[in-house]
């Protein structure tokens, strides 16, 4: 579905990403991991089309990503960026309704089908109870769940998340991941998610991409990629396997 071939991205004189090549296949859950500054957010923004590569080729269904009209991209790709301040006092219902704008236009009323999708995804993300609440009055984790409902209401083919669960409590974070896994398995959604919790990546992501210093260090099925020796080399921590897909990360006391 999405093909990156020898992608590089330079900001000023700093090369953020170097010769990245990978394929994102439809209907799978991908996790992107790596230390701070490895280029994870830049990679996600390139996949979304928010940034253009300095070099290389990025194809979406075998056509250059930037050759698509913006409205069509907005209908097929959704991005939840890192938590940022929301200044506009929309109600949570109004915020989620914005996810249908690529289909209707800002001045058009939403159809009955649009509203069915809005209610569906607010229900799935446990945000219906916030429908009449101003989003500016919610906690960080609650806002993230509303933004997840908004992104899902776009009914995208590809959902990109940049640490979208960082401010959620443990229960809500896991529930959100379970929901996405369900949509991947039952509705053929494709998810690419930046996460720092390697145990969650191991348990929920079909494939993992490991970045180090702007390059791919490893990529492939999570159970093959998230090996103790890879994690030790990239993150300088020890890992103890706990079960088939469980990981226990310990500080490297030798360093």
Buried (B, 14 or more C-beta within 10 A) or exposed (E): BBBBBEBBBBEEEEBBBBBBEBEBEEBBBBBBBBBEEBBBBBBBBBBBBBBEBBEBEBBBEEEEBEEBEEEEBBBBBBBBBEBEEBEEEBBBBBBBBBBBBBBEEEEEEBEEEBBEBBBBBBEBBBBBEBBEBBBEEBEEBBBBBBBBBBBBBBBBBBBBBBBBBBBBEEEBBBBBBEBBBEBBEEEEBBBBBBBBBBBBBBBBBBBBBBBBBBBBBBBEEBEEBBBBEBBBEBBEBBBEEEEEBEBEBEEEEEE
